[in-house]
Amino acid sequence: MDTLDQQLMALLRLDARATVATLAHKLKVSRGTVTNRIAKLEDAGVIVGYTVTLRPDVTPNLITAWMSIAVEGNKTREVISILLGEPGVSRLFDTNGRWDLLAELRASTLGELADVLERVRLIKGIGATETSIHLQTYKNA
């Protein structure tokens, strides 16, 4: 995957319903390029589906967790690309210190969260993870 694929996936994560014309305009490429790139990413299993993201207050029973991720060697870009396509990852942050990345995970059940954790842990290039489940919010900006 190249930079264009990563930009395309980022736009789709923001709005999976964006039209090919809109995506092409934002990426400054042809509609055919966008269509071919999406098909390639779907065929390769990078894009595994499309989903709806709801505000947290609309789904109070949604389980939120944070996964700290250590990336092996020089695999950060590859790992980020894969995580951007993981439907259980709602937000992804680059960090410093002990962990390289911080992923906010969302799932409707503990079983679904376990599936997300397993998929993420199996990504080549991830050396270690540590996950914490959100229990309660005391202050929200």
C-alpha positions, 0 to 999 in steps of 0.5 A, spaced: 500 500 500 502 506 498 500 513 500 494 514 496 491 507 499 492 510 506 489 517 504 483 513 501 482 509 507 482 515 512 477 518 508 473 512 508 473 511 515 471 518 516 465 517 511 464 510 508 458 513 504 462 518 500 461 517 493 467 515 488 466 522 485 467 526 492 473 521 494 476 522 487 476 530 488 479 530 495 485 525 493 486 529 486 485 523 482 480 520 477 474 516 479 477 510 475 483 510 480 479 511 486 474 505 484 480 500 482 484 502 489 477 500 493 477 494 489 484 492 490 483 493 497 477 489 498 480 484 494 486 484 498 482 483 505 484 490 507 477 493 507 473 488 510 467 492 510 463 498 511 460 500 518 456 506 521 459 510 527 455 513 532 456 518 537 458 515 544 452 518 548 447 514 543 450 507 544 451 507 552 452 500 552 458 500 547 464 497 550 470 502 549 477 500 550 484 502 549 490 498 546 497 500 547 501 497 541 508 496 541 511 495 533 517 491 531 522 494 527 520 499 522 513 496 521 509 502 523 506 504 516 504 497 515 501 496 522 497 503 521 495 501 514 492 495 517 489 498 523 486 503 519 482 498 516 480 494 522 472 496 524 473 495 531 478 500 531 475 507 532 481 512 533 488 511 532 494 515 535 501 515 534 505 516 541 511 516 544 514 513 550 514 505 551 508 504 546 508 506 539 501 507 538 494 507 542 488 505 539 481 506 541 477 500 540 469 499 540 465 493 541 458 491 543 459 485 547 465 482 550 465 477 545 466 482 540 471 485 543 475 479 544 475 478 537 478 485 535 483 484 540 485 477 537 485 480 530 489 486 532 494 481 536 495 477 529 497 483 525 505 482 523 509 487 526 506 488 532 510 486 538 506 487 544 499 490 546 496 492 553 489 493 553 484 497 558 477 497 558 473 504 559 469 503 566 467 510 567 468 517 565 469 523 570 470 529 566 468 529 558 471 536 555 
